[in-house]
Amino acid sequence: TYGTAALKSLFEYHADKLILSVDGIDTEKGLSTFYFQEADICKKMIEQSKTIIIAADYTKIGRVAFSSITTATAADIIVTNKNSAPDEISGLKALGIKIVKV
């Protein structure tokens, strides 16, 4: 769900781990989504969670989608596949993000 009701309900929850899928991960532009309504929900979920795990296939790495969520450094771990561009992965590692390739 989206909107005020969804955001209000997220204030009541805290998670040890968040697994979030995004449409773009870029070292400079950060985490992004195609849906602007989703961005605020993702931001709040990130704020309410201790460990942020981003699940994204190689097509999302180095990509910037329409609506910004937050900086790339908000991610603790990025789980991706082995086809991800090595230079993009190196840049994310340099930001201190753990990369898991499956």
N, C-alpha and C positions, 0 to 999 in steps of 0.2 A: 504494500500500500504506500501511498504518498500523502503529503500534506501535513497540516497542523496536527491532526490526531495521531498520525504515525510518529511524528517527531516528539510529541508530548509523551507518548508511551515509552519511547526509548530512554527518556530521562530516568525511568524507574528501574532500568536493567544495567547490570555490569557483567561483562564476560571476561573470562581468563584468556580466551582465544577467539578471534574473529577470522573467519575464512571468507574473503571477499573476492568476487570476480569483477574486473574492470575492463573497459574497452581500450584504454591506452596507458602506457607506462613510459615516461620520458624523464631522463635525468634532470633536465632543466624545467620542463612544464609540469612534471609530477604525474599523479594519478588522475585519470579523466574518464568520463562516460559520455555516451551519445545523448543521454536523456537528462535534461536539466532538472527534472523533478526528482531524479534519483540522487543527484549530487548531495543535497542537504541530508538525505537519509544516510548516505554513506559516511559523510563527515561526522554525524552524530554517533553512528555505530563505531567509528574509529575512536572518537573521544571516550566512549564508554567501555573500551576494551583494553586489556593489558598487553596482549601480543597480537600483532596484526600480520596475518598471512594472506598474501595476494596470490590467487590462482589465475594464471594467464598463459595462453599458448604463445608461440613465437610471433604470431601476427600482431600481438598487442604490444610487444616490446619495441621501444623506439617510436611508438605511435602516439599522437595527440588527438583525442576525441573532442567533441564540441564543448563539453562542460567540465570545468576543473573541479576536482574533489579536494585535493590537498597535495603537498609536496611528496616526492618519491620517498623521502627519508621517513615518512610516517610508517612505511612498511618495514617490518622486522625481517620477514622472510618472503621471498617470491618463489613460487613453485611454477616451473615452466617445462617445456619439452626441450630436447636436445637440438632442435633446429634453430634456436634463438641465436641472433647475430652476436658473435664473440665480442665485438667492440662495444655493443650496447650492454652486454652482461658485465664486461669489465668496468664500465662507467657506473653501473648500479652497485657493484661490489666496492668500488672506490668510495661510495657514499655510506658504506658500512652495512649494506643490506646483504643478508645471507641469501644465496641463490641455490635452489634445489632443482636439478634437472632430472626429469623422469622420462 
